[in-house]
Amino acid sequence: MSNIKTESTSAGRVINSSRINPDDVFVKKFGTRWTEYRNRWAKASEQAEGEPFPLFVRLEAQFKCNSNCALCVHGHEGLKKDIAYDEYMPLETFKRLVDECVEYQCPSIGLSFVNEPLMDPDFLDRLAYVTEKGIMDIHLNSNAMLLTPDLSEKILDSGVTRICFSLDAVTKETFQKMRPNLDYETVTGHIKTFIAMRNARNQKLPLVRVSFLLNDTNSHELDAFRETWTETADYVSVQRYVPIAINPEDKLSRAIDKAPTAGKQNCSYPWESLFVHGDGVVVPCAAHRSRFIQVGNIKESTLYDVWHSEPMNQLREALKTGNLENTRLCSSCIL
């Protein structure tokens, strides 16, 4: 494993491992545009510089997934009742939000959040619009169960730059405990087929990340997972578990002791990103239960206005000072 490079993300809860430097691929394609973006991200992550508009916006179409994974809100019926919604983000609303991102030169957009994007009937149209608008860094997260070769071809034809496949295991036995509604052979087969198709086209993008959510069920497979998938994917992401429950008596209500990095993590989300649910609710971070600290709604406000709103500023101040008692979420997440 000596030739595997590792790097921690700014928040300290994710370790990326690879045999390449992923940034090199982006610099070769985008040049100084990419380096300027990443420099701005680094400053925002240090809470050192206020951006006029988020550097990254995630747009979720609907609250639907084809699995009920053990450490996800979709696998937690009690919390799901509090967080689930029935609305669907119309394509026109999506386009309006993308247009606003373009207006403010937002460099990065994600097409998924607490959902499986390949279930969205408008997924390819959304993807085509973001590509057409020239967004530089286009993200996609998927469990890969629905990633047929035909759909893979369409994604490879698009402007997606990064795709993350959530896997969490290196054996079928552990996978079924983590992702009980999915099939291990199908999922891993789809991921490997996608990578092979990309390579056959002599494409460098999208970079493929395979993720591992570290917890008591799978921790014994961590080294084998990293070693196995860094041979195939562009990089492996080992993530700390972030709480999904809010009841202090629930075992899922606090971050797990196991973590990719030692020491207390920080949070830089409110200086970097906004996340939009399909019903219009805007939240400041990627935590599944961040709806409890929502900061606005795109039915009533623009993304720009939400970014500069009082709830966002109050959250930033709480994170800067460490006074998290009134945030209802952060104190149990940042450990």
N, C-alpha and C positions, 0 to 999 in steps of 0.2 A: 504493500500500500504506500510505499515511499514516494511514488511518483504521482500520488493523488494530492492535488492542491485543495486546501480548505480555506474558507473565508466566512467570517460572521457578518450578518446583516447589521444595519445601523441600530435596530432595536435590541439586538443581542439574543433573540429567541429562535434564530434560524442559522444553521451552518450549511453553506453550500460547498459541495465537493465535486471536483472535476479533474480531468486530465488535460484540459485546455484552459485558456483564459477566455471566458465568454465575451468579455468586453472587446477583445480583438476582432471578433466577427462583426460587431456593431460599428466599431470605428472604421473598419474597412469599407462598410456599406454607407455609413452616414457621415463619416469624417468629423469635423469640429462640431457639427450639430449635435452629435451624440455626446462628445466629451463635455460640451457646455451644459447639456441636460444633466449629466451625472454629477458635474460639479455643483450645479444648483441643488440637486437632490442631497448631496453631502452636506451642504450648508443648512438646508431645511431640516435635515435629520438631527443636526446638532442644536436645533432650536435657535440658530444664530441669525437667521435671516427670514423675514416674512415675505412669502411669495404673493403676488397680486392675485393669483388664481392657482388652484391645485395643480400639481405636476402630474397627477394620476387620478383618473376618474373611473370607477367601476360602475357599470350599468347593468342591472339585473332585470330580466324581462318578466319573470314570474317565480313564484315560490313552489317549484316542483323539482323532484329528484326521483330517479329510478332505484334508489337504494335508501336504506335506513341505517347508516353506519353507526357503530357503537358510540363514537365520540362526537357525533354531529347532532345538530338540533333536529334533523329529520329522523333520527333514531331515538329521540327523547320525547315521548308523547306529551308529558306534562308541560314542558317548555314550548313544544311545537304549537300547542293551543294558544299560547300567549303571543307567539311571534308570527305564525302563519297568516297569510292573507290570500284573498281570492282574485284580486285584480291582476290584470295583464298590461304591461306597458305597450301601448300602441306604437307601431313603427314610426308614425309621424312625431310622437313625443320623443322617441329615441333620436330621430334625426334632428329635432330642435336642440336637444342637449349636446349632440355631437357638433352641431353648427356653433353653439356657444363655446365649446372647447376649442374649435378652430379659430374663432374670433379672438380668443385670449391666448392662442398659440400653446395650448396644452399639448405636451409632447407624447402623452401616453394614455391609452384607454383600455379597459378590460371589459370583456363581454360576458362576465359571469361573476357571481358572488356566492350566495347561499343557495345555489341551484345547479342543476345539470344543464348547461346551455344547449346541448345537442337535442334536448327535448323541445326546444322552442321552435314552433313552426315557421317563424320569421328569422331564424338564426342566420341563414345564408344571406338574406337581404340586409340584415344588420351588418354582417361582416363586410359585404360588398360596399356598403355606404361608408363605413369607417375607412376602408381601403381607398375608395374614390376620393375622400376628403384629405388624404395625404397625412393621416396620423402616423407619426414615425414608429412608435412602439405599441404594438397591438397585442394584448394578452388574452389568453384563453386557458381556463381551468376545466378539466373534465375527468371523469372516472374511467373513460375509454370504453365502456361497455357497448355504447352505440356507435362506435367509430368504425364504420364499415370502410372497405377500400374505396368505394365510390365517394363517400363523404370525405375521406382522407384526401383524395384527389382534389376535391373542391377547396378544401382548406389550404392545401399546398399551392393552389392557384391564386390564393388571396394574399393579403399583405400581413398576415399574422407573423409576428416576430418571435413570440415566446408562447409555448404551450406547456402547461404543467399537468402531468397525469398523477393523480393521487393513488397510491398503491399500498404503502404501509406495511408490507410483508414480503418475505422472500420464499415463503412456503405456502402451499394451499391451505394447510391446517390453520396457520395464523391468520391468513387472509380472510378465511370464512368467519373467524371470530371478529375481525375488525369490520368486514364488509359483507354481511350475511346474505344480501340479496344479489350479489354479483358473482360471476364465475371467474376463478383465477386464470384458467387457461385462456378463456376468451379475452379477458382484459390484457394480460401480458402479450398474447398473440397480436392483438390490435395495436399495442404500443410498438412492438417490434416491426410489424408490417408498415406502420406509419413512418418509422425511422428509415426502413429499407427503401420505401418509395421515395422519400425525400433525397436520400443519398443517390438513388438511381437517376434522379433528375439533376444531380450535381448542384443541389441547392445547399446553402449553409443555414438558411432560415426556413422555418422557425427553429430556434433552438429548443430542444426538448429537455424538460426538467421532470424527474420522477421524484415524488415526495414521500417522506416517511414521518408520520406523526408519532413521536416518541412517547411511549407509555408502558405501563406494567405488562401489557399483553404481548408486546412485540420487541421489547428492549433487548432480548437475547438474540435477536436477528439483525441488530443494527450493523455490526461490522460486515456480516455476509451480504446484507442488502447494499451497503455502500460499495463494496468490492464488486459485486455482480453488476450493478446498474451503471457504474462509472465506465464499464467496458462497452456499454451499449448507448446509453443516453449521453447528452452533452454535459449535464450535471445532475447531482443528487442533492435534494434539499432535506435536511433533518430538522424538524420543527418541534418546538415546545408546545405542549398542549395548553390551549387557552380556554378558560372556563366557558361552559355553555349553560350552566344552571345558575339560578340566583338564590335558591333556598340554601342557607348555610349548612343545613343538615344533609344536603344532597352531596354524594361523593364527587360529583362532577362540577361542584360550585367553586372549586379553587384550582389554581394551576398545579399541575402535578410536580412533585419534587424533582423527578428526573428532568434534566434540561440539557440541550446541546452545549450550552456554555455555563460556566459557574458564575455565581454572583447575581445581584439584582438586575433585572432587565429594565429598560426604559421604554418610553413610548414617544414616537415622533410622528405618528399618523396625522394628527391635526395640523401639522406643518407641511404635509406632503400630499394628502389624498382626501377625496370624498367618495362615498359609496351610496348608490341610489337603488332603492328597492323598486320593484315593479309597480307598487301602489303609490309611488311618489315620495315616500319617506326617505330622507337623507340622513345618513349616520356618519360619524367621524372616524370610524375604525373598522377593522375586519372581523372583530369579535362577533360571533353569531348573535349574541344577546345585546348588541349595541343599539337595537331599537329602543332599549330602555333609556338611552341617552341621546335620542334623535335630536338633530339640530335644525331641522327644517323640512319643507316639502316642496318639490318642484312644481306642484300644482299652484302654489301660492308665491313662489320666489324663483329667481334665477339661481343658477349655481354660484354665480359671482356674489349675489347677495347673501346666500347661505354661508359662503366662505368667510365673509366679513361680518357675520351676524354676532349678536351678543352671546348666544350659547357657545359658539365656537371660540370666541375670545375668552369666555369664562373657563372653558375646558383647558385651553392653552395655559392660562394663568395657574390653574390648579395643578397641572402637570409640571410647570416650571417651579412652583413653590413646594410641591410635594403634599399639598393640602387636598387629599383625595376623599375626604369623608363624605362629601355631598355628591360625588359623581355616580354612586350606586353601582358602579362596575369596576372602575380602574383599580380600586384598592385591593380587589381580589385577583386582579389580572397581573399587575406589576409586582412580582415577588423576587 
